[in-house]
Amino acid sequence: MPESRAPSIEESLNCLSIEPDKSQRQENLKKEVTDLEKHQRFIRIAKVTSLRSKDPNTQVGCVIVDKDNCIVSIGYNGFPIGVDDDVFRWDKEDPEDNKHLYVVHAEMNAIINKRCATLHDCVVYVTLFPCNKCAQILIQSRVKKVYYLEDRDELAFRSSKRMLDHSKIPYEQIIMPKEKYVIRL
Ligand SMILES: Nc1ccn([C@H]2C[C@H](O)[C@@H](COP(=O)(O)O)O2)c(=O)n1
């Protein structure tokens, strides 16, 4: 019978298999980085889309992506077809005649423009957090998650968050690296 003795600390540490944990952690980290890069890519597309908006104050862009990461729709805030900017003004001072009475939000346009039967399980990328009205329609469309760039502390946005929370639709702010957009025509 070999003499039994307590293992040394080194031997005990060698027995502790910490490698799989470490490589698992590295794998998770790698996935987080590639996921973030993917979200930043779609937010960038939403940002470029927003540049088409004629709203002089706030341009918003929205991109909807399916489970295979294919873009199924895009939209930006604008007046409805035929509602002429020369007649309908982008001002917001006059309570009887202001842009908020006419403008179709980026998310609404993206939902209307979709090139697929349903938005179930699709993911939304938007440059400004969805307002309460857009949240209602996004919830009804059964989207899976909302990624956004900017937020506002206003009732329309707070009530939107309340509804999304209750409907268990997660939302996440995407922090972008500092970058400058240069568009050469
Ligand atoms: N999630 C959102 C929020 C707002 N919009 C649009 C509606 C207006 O055109 C503009 C906000 O104008 P502001 O109050 O900043 O003068 O953004 C949207 O499309 N989607």
The ligand as an SDF file (V2000), in Angstrom:
LIG
                    3D

 20 21  0  0  0  0  0  0  0  0999 V2000
  -39.1950   57.5510  -30.8510 N   0  0  0  0  0  0  0  0  0  0  0  0
  -39.4650   58.6620  -31.5580 C   0  0  0  0  0  0  0  0  0  0  0  0
  -39.6130   59.8760  -30.9430 C   0  0  0  0  0  0  0  0  0  0  0  0
  -39.8510   61.0060  -31.7010 C   0  0  0  0  0  0  0  0  0  0  0  0
  -39.9340   60.8740  -33.0480 N   0  0  0  0  0  0  0  0  0  0  0  0
  -40.0960   62.0860  -33.8580 C   0  0  0  0  0  0  0  0  0  0  0  0
  -41.2920   62.9240  -33.7340 C   0  0  0  0  0  0  0  0  0  0  0  0
  -40.7790   64.3040  -34.1080 C   0  0  0  0  0  0  0  0  0  0  0  0
  -40.6680   64.4170  -35.5230 O   0  0  0  0  0  0  0  0  0  0  0  0
  -39.3880   64.2980  -33.5140 C   0  0  0  0  0  0  0  0  0  0  0  0
  -39.3350   64.8700  -32.1180 C   0  0  0  0  0  0  0  0  0  0  0  0
  -39.4030   66.2540  -32.2210 O   0  0  0  0  0  0  0  0  0  0  0  0
  -38.9860   67.2220  -31.0210 P   0  0  0  0  0  0  0  0  0  0  0  0
  -39.9990   67.0400  -29.9590 O   0  0  0  0  0  0  0  0  0  0  0  0
  -37.6040   66.8210  -30.5720 O   0  0  0  0  0  0  0  0  0  0  0  0
  -38.9810   68.6040  -31.6350 O   0  0  0  0  0  0  0  0  0  0  0  0
  -39.0140   62.9490  -33.4990 O   0  0  0  0  0  0  0  0  0  0  0  0
  -39.7950   59.6520  -33.6490 C   0  0  0  0  0  0  0  0  0  0  0  0
  -39.8350   59.5270  -34.8790 O   0  0  0  0  0  0  0  0  0  0  0  0
  -39.5830   58.5600  -32.8860 N   0  0  0  0  0  0  0  0  0  0  0  0
  1  2  1  0
  2  3  1  0
  2 20  2  0
  3  4  2  0
  4  5  1  0
  5  6  1  0
  5 18  1  0
  6  7  1  0
  6 17  1  0
  7  8  1  0
  8  9  1  0
  8 10  1  0
 10 11  1  0
 10 17  1  0
 11 12  1  0
 12 13  1  0
 13 14  2  0
 13 15  1  0
 13 16  1  0
 18 19  2  0
 18 20  1  0
M  END
$$$$
